[in-house]
């Protein structure tokens, strides 16, 4: 059965290739590759926050840590809807609750809109001794728009290359015959919370936007590649 499927796939591919060759057999054409790349600053930075009694060495319950977290979110003016519970123990799991029947851990995801806001959160969590926080992922709210822009730029790049080469031959560039495109999206991954505070500035109580050494995160890379075939006219 596998042999038949493989044969059928090769047959279809061969027929498709022959059909394309037949379509082009009476035409002169040129194949080019266009590329476009854009790097954007993320405006959606997700912080993973893990609350547990183990993190505080049993000094604070998860409920107390949770209240601290809610207070920080409110203090920084972040919409409470951006804080989402992603996991936690319940009374139905005896291995994950303490003797009083309370949760021994909870995990949250908090969406922030900038490197500055994310750094504020991480700093406040550190002051509150809530140590289980790290950057989970980054994204951009307009990523689809940027992807469309890179695709358009890539096909324009391909056409410009084809026109330049065709003109060098003394010919005219015709209509596109085949266009194939591929997109590449790369969002950096952070293993640890990426923030730093200068000791002297911290002691002086300087505002956040002056105190953090590095307020930017790695940019998101969006890249589009287009392989295009154009007809060459006399």
DRENMARDO-705576 format. One record per residue (C-alpha): x, z, y; residue number from 0. Coordinates in nm, 2 decimals. Example, Ala and Ser with C-alpha at 12.3 -4.5 7.8 and 13.67 -1.06 7.14 Angstrom:
REM DRENMARDO-705576
u = 1.23; w = 0.78; v = -0.45; n = 0
u = 1.37; w = 0.71; v = -0.11; n = 1
REM end
This chain:
REM DRENMARDO-705576
u = 0.00; w = 0.00; v = 0.00; n = 0
u = 0.29; w = 0.09; v = 0.23; n = 1
u = 0.45; w = -0.25; v = 0.16; n = 2
u = 0.13; w = -0.43; v = 0.24; n = 3
u = 0.09; w = -0.24; v = 0.57; n = 4
u = 0.45; w = -0.32; v = 0.67; n = 5
u = 0.41; w = -0.69; v = 0.58; n = 6
u = 0.09; w = -0.70; v = 0.79; n = 7
u = 0.26; w = -0.54; v = 1.09; n = 8
u = 0.55; w = -0.78; v = 1.07; n = 9
u = 0.31; w = -1.08; v = 1.04; n = 10
u = 0.11; w = -0.97; v = 1.34; n = 11
u = 0.43; w = -0.92; v = 1.54; n = 12
u = 0.55; w = -1.26; v = 1.44; n = 13
u = 0.23; w = -1.43; v = 1.53; n = 14
u = 0.23; w = -1.26; v = 1.87; n = 15
u = 0.59; w = -1.37; v = 1.93; n = 16
u = 0.51; w = -1.72; v = 1.83; n = 17
u = 0.20; w = -1.73; v = 2.06; n = 18
u = 0.41; w = -1.61; v = 2.35; n = 19
u = 0.68; w = -1.87; v = 2.28; n = 20
u = 0.41; w = -2.14; v = 2.26; n = 21
u = 0.27; w = -2.02; v = 2.59; n = 22
u = 0.62; w = -2.05; v = 2.75; n = 23
u = 0.75; w = -2.36; v = 2.57; n = 24
u = 0.66; w = -2.59; v = 2.85; n = 25
u = 0.76; w = -2.36; v = 3.13; n = 26
u = 1.09; w = -2.24; v = 3.28; n = 27
u = 1.09; w = -1.87; v = 3.33; n = 28
u = 1.31; w = -1.58; v = 3.43; n = 29
u = 1.31; w = -1.22; v = 3.30; n = 30
u = 1.41; w = -0.93; v = 3.53; n = 31
u = 1.39; w = -0.55; v = 3.53; n = 32
u = 1.28; w = -0.36; v = 3.84; n = 33
u = 1.33; w = 0.01; v = 3.89; n = 34
u = 1.21; w = 0.29; v = 4.12; n = 35
u = 1.30; w = 0.66; v = 4.13; n = 36
u = 1.16; w = 0.94; v = 4.34; n = 37
u = 1.26; w = 1.31; v = 4.35; n = 38
u = 1.00; w = 1.55; v = 4.49; n = 39
u = 0.99; w = 1.92; v = 4.57; n = 40
u = 0.74; w = 2.10; v = 4.35; n = 41
u = 0.44; w = 2.25; v = 4.51; n = 42
u = 0.31; w = 2.41; v = 4.20; n = 43
u = 0.55; w = 2.67; v = 4.06; n = 44
u = 0.41; w = 2.87; v = 3.76; n = 45
u = 0.55; w = 3.22; v = 3.70; n = 46
u = 0.51; w = 3.38; v = 3.36; n = 47
u = 0.45; w = 3.75; v = 3.39; n = 48
u = 0.47; w = 3.98; v = 3.08; n = 49
u = 0.34; w = 4.34; v = 3.11; n = 50
u = 0.42; w = 4.58; v = 2.83; n = 51
u = 0.49; w = 4.95; v = 2.78; n = 52
u = 0.82; w = 4.85; v = 2.62; n = 53
u = 0.93; w = 4.68; v = 2.95; n = 54
u = 0.89; w = 5.02; v = 3.13; n = 55
u = 1.03; w = 5.21; v = 2.83; n = 56
u = 0.69; w = 5.39; v = 2.79; n = 57
u = 0.69; w = 5.52; v = 3.15; n = 58
u = 0.39; w = 5.31; v = 3.26; n = 59
u = 0.09; w = 5.18; v = 3.08; n = 60
u = -0.01; w = 4.82; v = 3.10; n = 61
u = -0.30; w = 4.92; v = 3.31; n = 62
u = -0.07; w = 5.07; v = 3.58; n = 63
u = 0.15; w = 4.76; v = 3.57; n = 64
u = -0.15; w = 4.54; v = 3.60; n = 65
u = -0.27; w = 4.72; v = 3.91; n = 66
u = 0.08; w = 4.67; v = 4.07; n = 67
u = 0.06; w = 4.30; v = 3.99; n = 68
u = -0.29; w = 4.27; v = 4.14; n = 69
u = -0.17; w = 4.45; v = 4.45; n = 70
u = 0.13; w = 4.22; v = 4.49; n = 71
u = -0.09; w = 3.91; v = 4.46; n = 72
u = -0.32; w = 4.05; v = 4.73; n = 73
u = -0.04; w = 4.16; v = 4.96; n = 74
u = 0.11; w = 3.81; v = 4.96; n = 75
u = -0.22; w = 3.64; v = 5.03; n = 76
u = -0.23; w = 3.45; v = 4.70; n = 77
u = -0.57; w = 3.34; v = 4.58; n = 78
u = -0.67; w = 3.56; v = 4.28; n = 79
u = -0.79; w = 3.25; v = 4.10; n = 80
u = -0.42; w = 3.15; v = 4.07; n = 81
u = -0.36; w = 3.44; v = 3.84; n = 82
u = -0.47; w = 3.36; v = 3.49; n = 83
u = -0.46; w = 3.59; v = 3.18; n = 84
u = -0.28; w = 3.40; v = 2.90; n = 85
u = -0.26; w = 3.66; v = 2.63; n = 86
u = -0.29; w = 4.03; v = 2.54; n = 87
u = -0.35; w = 4.28; v = 2.27; n = 88
u = -0.69; w = 4.42; v = 2.20; n = 89
u = -0.84; w = 4.73; v = 2.03; n = 90
u = -0.90; w = 4.51; v = 1.72; n = 91
u = -0.53; w = 4.47; v = 1.65; n = 92
u = -0.40; w = 4.81; v = 1.55; n = 93
u = -0.04; w = 4.69; v = 1.57; n = 94
u = -0.07; w = 4.61; v = 1.94; n = 95
u = -0.24; w = 4.91; v = 2.08; n = 96
u = -0.13; w = 5.26; v = 2.15; n = 97
u = -0.29; w = 5.58; v = 2.03; n = 98
u = -0.55; w = 5.58; v = 2.31; n = 99
u = -0.67; w = 5.24; v = 2.21; n = 100
u = -0.53; w = 5.07; v = 2.52; n = 101
u = -0.35; w = 4.74; v = 2.53; n = 102
u = 0.02; w = 4.76; v = 2.50; n = 103
u = 0.09; w = 4.42; v = 2.64; n = 104
u = -0.06; w = 4.15; v = 2.86; n = 105
u = 0.07; w = 3.81; v = 2.98; n = 106
u = -0.02; w = 3.63; v = 3.29; n = 107
u = 0.05; w = 3.29; v = 3.46; n = 108
u = 0.06; w = 3.29; v = 3.84; n = 109
u = 0.06; w = 2.96; v = 4.03; n = 110
u = 0.25; w = 2.96; v = 4.36; n = 111
u = 0.27; w = 2.68; v = 4.61; n = 112
u = 0.64; w = 2.69; v = 4.72; n = 113
u = 0.98; w = 2.82; v = 4.63; n = 114
u = 0.95; w = 3.07; v = 4.91; n = 115
u = 0.62; w = 3.21; v = 4.78; n = 116
u = 0.75; w = 3.22; v = 4.42; n = 117
u = 1.06; w = 3.41; v = 4.54; n = 118
u = 0.84; w = 3.66; v = 4.73; n = 119
u = 0.65; w = 3.73; v = 4.41; n = 120
u = 0.96; w = 3.77; v = 4.20; n = 121
u = 1.11; w = 4.00; v = 4.46; n = 122
u = 0.80; w = 4.22; v = 4.48; n = 123
u = 0.77; w = 4.24; v = 4.11; n = 124
u = 1.14; w = 4.35; v = 4.09; n = 125
u = 1.07; w = 4.62; v = 4.35; n = 126
u = 0.77; w = 4.73; v = 4.15; n = 127
u = 0.98; w = 4.75; v = 3.83; n = 128
u = 0.78; w = 4.49; v = 3.66; n = 129
u = 1.07; w = 4.31; v = 3.50; n = 130
u = 0.90; w = 4.07; v = 3.26; n = 131
u = 0.88; w = 3.77; v = 3.50; n = 132
u = 1.03; w = 3.42; v = 3.49; n = 133
u = 0.97; w = 3.07; v = 3.61; n = 134
u = 0.76; w = 2.90; v = 3.34; n = 135
u = 0.72; w = 2.55; v = 3.48; n = 136
u = 0.69; w = 2.34; v = 3.79; n = 137
u = 0.47; w = 2.05; v = 3.89; n = 138
u = 0.33; w = 1.87; v = 4.20; n = 139
u = -0.04; w = 1.84; v = 4.29; n = 140
u = 0.01; w = 1.48; v = 4.39; n = 141
u = 0.22; w = 1.37; v = 4.10; n = 142
u = -0.02; w = 1.09; v = 3.99; n = 143
u = 0.00; w = 0.95; v = 4.34; n = 144
u = 0.38; w = 0.95; v = 4.33; n = 145
u = 0.38; w = 0.79; v = 3.99; n = 146
u = 0.16; w = 0.51; v = 4.12; n = 147
u = 0.40; w = 0.46; v = 4.41; n = 148
u = 0.70; w = 0.43; v = 4.19; n = 149
u = 0.52; w = 0.18; v = 3.97; n = 150
u = 0.44; w = -0.04; v = 4.27; n = 151
u = 0.80; w = 0.00; v = 4.40; n = 152
u = 0.94; w = -0.10; v = 4.06; n = 153
u = 0.73; w = -0.42; v = 4.04; n = 154
u = 0.83; w = -0.51; v = 4.39; n = 155
u = 1.19; w = -0.46; v = 4.30; n = 156
u = 1.15; w = -0.68; v = 4.00; n = 157
u = 0.99; w = -0.96; v = 4.21; n = 158
u = 1.26; w = -0.93; v = 4.47; n = 159
u = 1.54; w = -0.97; v = 4.21; n = 160
u = 1.36; w = -1.27; v = 4.05; n = 161
u = 1.31; w = -1.44; v = 4.38; n = 162
u = 1.67; w = -1.39; v = 4.48; n = 163
u = 1.80; w = -1.53; v = 4.15; n = 164
u = 1.56; w = -1.82; v = 4.16; n = 165
u = 1.64; w = -1.91; v = 4.52; n = 166
u = 2.01; w = -1.92; v = 4.43; n = 167
u = 1.92; w = -2.19; v = 4.18; n = 168
u = 1.73; w = -2.39; v = 4.44; n = 169
u = 1.40; w = -2.33; v = 4.28; n = 170
u = 1.08; w = -2.15; v = 4.37; n = 171
u = 0.95; w = -1.83; v = 4.21; n = 172
u = 0.61; w = -1.88; v = 4.04; n = 173
u = 0.34; w = -1.63; v = 3.92; n = 174
u = 0.42; w = -1.35; v = 3.68; n = 175
u = 0.37; w = -1.43; v = 3.31; n = 176
u = 0.43; w = -1.09; v = 3.15; n = 177
u = 0.47; w = -0.74; v = 3.30; n = 178
u = 0.56; w = -0.44; v = 3.10; n = 179
u = 0.62; w = -0.10; v = 3.25; n = 180
u = 0.74; w = 0.25; v = 3.14; n = 181
u = 0.73; w = 0.58; v = 3.33; n = 182
u = 0.97; w = 0.87; v = 3.31; n = 183
u = 0.88; w = 1.22; v = 3.43; n = 184
u = 1.11; w = 1.51; v = 3.42; n = 185
u = 1.02; w = 1.86; v = 3.54; n = 186
u = 1.31; w = 2.11; v = 3.52; n = 187
u = 1.28; w = 2.41; v = 3.29; n = 188
u = 1.39; w = 2.75; v = 3.40; n = 189
u = 1.52; w = 3.00; v = 3.15; n = 190
u = 1.53; w = 3.29; v = 3.40; n = 191
u = 1.38; w = 3.38; v = 3.73; n = 192
u = 1.57; w = 3.19; v = 3.99; n = 193
u = 1.60; w = 3.40; v = 4.30; n = 194
u = 1.86; w = 3.61; v = 4.48; n = 195
u = 1.86; w = 3.85; v = 4.77; n = 196
u = 2.16; w = 3.94; v = 4.99; n = 197
u = 2.22; w = 4.32; v = 4.97; n = 198
u = 2.28; w = 4.36; v = 5.34; n = 199
u = 1.98; w = 4.17; v = 5.44; n = 200
u = 1.76; w = 4.35; v = 5.19; n = 201
u = 1.88; w = 4.69; v = 5.32; n = 202
u = 1.79; w = 4.57; v = 5.68; n = 203
u = 1.44; w = 4.47; v = 5.57; n = 204
u = 1.48; w = 4.11; v = 5.69; n = 205
u = 1.18; w = 3.88; v = 5.63; n = 206
u = 1.17; w = 3.68; v = 5.31; n = 207
u = 1.24; w = 3.34; v = 5.47; n = 208
u = 1.57; w = 3.48; v = 5.61; n = 209
u = 1.68; w = 3.69; v = 5.32; n = 210
u = 1.68; w = 3.47; v = 5.01; n = 211
u = 2.00; w = 3.28; v = 4.95; n = 212
u = 1.85; w = 2.98; v = 4.77; n = 213
u = 1.48; w = 2.90; v = 4.85; n = 214
u = 1.46; w = 2.57; v = 4.67; n = 215
u = 1.41; w = 2.48; v = 4.31; n = 216
u = 1.53; w = 2.17; v = 4.12; n = 217
u = 1.33; w = 1.87; v = 4.22; n = 218
u = 1.09; w = 1.68; v = 3.99; n = 219
u = 1.21; w = 1.33; v = 3.89; n = 220
u = 0.96; w = 1.05; v = 3.86; n = 221
u = 1.10; w = 0.71; v = 3.75; n = 222
u = 0.93; w = 0.38; v = 3.67; n = 223
u = 1.09; w = 0.07; v = 3.50; n = 224
u = 0.92; w = -0.27; v = 3.50; n = 225
u = 1.02; w = -0.56; v = 3.28; n = 226
u = 0.87; w = -0.88; v = 3.43; n = 227
u = 0.87; w = -1.25; v = 3.34; n = 228
u = 0.81; w = -1.50; v = 3.62; n = 229
u = 0.76; w = -1.87; v = 3.60; n = 230
u = 1.02; w = -2.08; v = 3.77; n = 231
u = 0.88; w = -2.37; v = 3.97; n = 232
u = 1.08; w = -2.68; v = 4.08; n = 233
REM end
